Amino acid sequence: ACHGPEGKGMEAMGAPNLTDNVWLYGASEGVIKKTILEGRNGQMPSQKAFLGEDKSHIIAAYIYSLSAQ
């Protein structure tokens, strides 16, 4: 919900655009998965309890595919 249905982000919420080439913590699939699982700096909540390892891996791959890399 925070990044929107197309991953373009919501500036008012502080949710970055996931479809551009700007990465705050690194662009590897592993770093993206870590962000999903553990959250970031009180801004991005941890999704580990909700998604688990397998779904987090799939979502990380999808987010990686959104970028212009």
C-alpha positions as MATLAB code, in Angstrom:
seq = 'ACHGPEGKGMEAMGAPNLTDNVWLYGASEGVIKKTILEGRNGQMPSQKAFLGEDKSHIIAAYIYSLSAQ';
ca = [
       0.000    0.000    0.000;
       2.805    2.444    0.840;
       4.545    2.166   -2.524;
       1.311    2.046   -4.526;
       0.025   -0.612   -6.924;
       2.650    0.220   -9.540;
       5.547    0.649   -7.104;
       5.893    4.372   -7.889;
       5.992    5.343   -4.225;
       4.046    7.786   -2.096;
       6.135   10.834   -1.311;
       3.752   12.052    1.410;
       4.291    8.784    3.306;
       8.032    8.697    2.692;
       7.707    5.557    0.543;
      10.266    5.717   -2.289;
       9.673    4.936   -5.938;
      10.667    1.311   -6.548;
      10.631    1.629  -10.338;
      13.534    4.017  -10.787;
      17.250    3.392  -10.482;
      17.643    5.049   -7.056;
      18.260    2.607   -4.204;
      18.678    3.776   -0.616;
      20.245    0.579    0.746;
      21.493   -1.270   -2.347;
      19.914   -2.827   -5.399;
      20.651   -6.525   -4.955;
      17.816   -8.955   -4.496;
      19.353   -9.974   -1.148;
      19.318   -6.411    0.200;
      15.736   -5.930   -0.967;
      14.698   -9.165    0.752;
      16.456   -8.065    3.949;
      14.538   -4.767    3.843;
      11.242   -6.626    3.433;
      12.013   -9.051    6.250;
      13.596   -6.660    8.768;
      12.260   -3.231    7.827;
      14.310   -0.015    7.688;
      14.930    2.783   10.194;
      11.435    2.853   11.630;
      10.042    3.848    8.225;
       9.575    0.529    6.454;
       7.984   -1.947    8.865;
       9.223   -5.523    9.026;
       7.076   -7.902    7.008;
       8.702  -11.115    8.298;
       5.796  -12.248   10.483;
       3.269  -11.504    7.741;
       5.107  -12.856    4.672;
       7.736  -15.306    5.884;
      10.941  -16.228    4.014;
       9.482  -17.732    0.821;
       7.012  -14.960    0.004;
       9.605  -12.326    0.898;
      11.974  -13.855   -1.651;
       9.282  -13.749   -4.362;
       8.373  -10.147   -3.558;
      12.049   -9.128   -3.532;
      12.455  -10.610   -7.015;
       9.362   -8.721   -8.182;
      10.575   -5.412   -6.732;
      13.980   -5.954   -8.314;
      12.241   -6.483  -11.674;
      10.422   -3.135  -11.350;
      13.643   -1.153  -11.358;
      15.180    0.229  -14.514;
      18.375   -1.786  -14.034;
];
